[in-house]
């Protein structure tokens, strides 16, 4: 599961997005901690992503995010391994023609048996801007649920 979650480079982000289809555009702004051979899931990266609205032209502006993304696998006191994936928005300058949205998402992954993983996730998303939320939130929810596609 964690191989599908961790994506510390733009190239890996593009590969993941090609089969998960969860973002329109993205960039790695800064890599703070890169995965290593001895810790392949440990990553701390600053990223930008944009969701291009599929709603009628001019009705809803694109949303973009600048966020810090952290992933790793930790050992609990009972010896069990648990993976995590955290995204948290970072305040930053706005871009013309887009609305800067914000998010905080945490996912925890626990293998319960071979080929079976429990996923616990929670998050907050603020689409930003003054648009009617019911036009924007469904797209954000679909992106949030894309985590379920990581294992396929």
N, C-alpha and C positions, 0 to 999 in steps of 0.2 A: 504494500500500500504506500509506504513512504517513498518508494522510487517514483511514484506518480505524483506525489505532493511536492517534493523538493524540485525547484527549478531556478537555480541561482544565476543563470546567464540568459541573455536574450535568445540565443539559439535554442536552448532547452525550453524556454517559455513558448517560443513559436511552435516547436514540435508538440508540446502538450496542448496548446490552444488548437492545433489542427485537428486533433481527435476529440477534445472536450468541447471545443467551439464556445468558449466562455467570454472572450474579450475581442474587441475590434482592433485595437492598437496597443502597443506596450513598449516599455523601455526599461532597462536596468540603469538606474542613475548612479548607484554606487554599491560595490560589494564590500561589506565590512568583514564578514567571515565566510570563507569559501569552504565547501566540503573537501575533506581530505580522505585518503585511503582508509585511515584508522577511524574516521568519523564521517562517513559518506552522507549522512542526513543533516549534519550540523551546518546551518546556513543563516546568515543575517544580511539582508539585502534591502536597499532603498529602491523602490520601483515607481514607475508611472504607468497607468493604464487608462484606456478610454473605451467607453461603450458608445457606439454610434447608434443613434435612435432610429428604429425602423418605423416610427410613427410618421404620419403625413408630414410632408416637407414644410419646415418652418414652424411646426406646431410645438415641438419639443427639441430643445438644444441638447447636444451631446454632453454627457457627464464624464468627467475624468477625475482621477484620484492620484495622489502622491502618498505612498505608504511605506512603512517598514514591514518586512516580512521575515519571520523567524521560523525555522524548522529544526527539529532534533528528535532523537530518541533518548529517553532517560530510563534509568533503572530504579524501580520502586524498592522500598525496604524489603519486600518479600522476594526480590529478584526478578520480578516480572518487568518486561520492557514495554514502554508506552511511548508512542510517537505523538508529537504535537505540531500544529501549524497555526501561527498567529499572524494576523494582518492588522495593522493599526495605522490610521491616517496621520499624516504629518501636516501641520498648517504650512501653507506656502502661498506664493503669489498666484493670482488668477490668470487665466489665458483668455484672450478675446474669443468670443463665439462659443465658449464652453462654460459649463457650470461646474465648479469644483465641488464635488460631493465628498462625503467622509464615511468611513467605515471602521468598525472594530469587530474582528471575527476571530474566534478561537475554535480549533478542532482538535480532538484527542482521538487517537487510534489505538485500539487494543486488540491484539490477535487472540482469539478465544480457542481456536483449533486450526489445523492446517486448512488453508483456503477459506477461512472465515474470520472476519474482522468486525469488531463493534466500533461504531463511529459516534462520537458525541460532539455536537457543535452548537455554538450559540453565536449570535452576532447582532450588531446594531448597524443600521445603514441610514444615512441621511442623504437623500437625493439632492439637497440644496436647491436654491432658487425658489421662485414663487409659483412654479408650475403645479397643477393639480397632481397630488401624489399618486392617485390611482392610475395615472398614465405612465408613471415612471417606476413605481415599486414592483410591478410584476416582472419587468426586465431585470431588476436588481435581485429579486428572489430567484429567478432562473439562474443567474450567475452564481449566487450563493449555493444553490443546490448542485452546481456542476461538480462539486466535490464527490458526489456519488458516482461520477463517471471515471474517477481516477483509476479504479481497479480493473476496468474493462479493457 
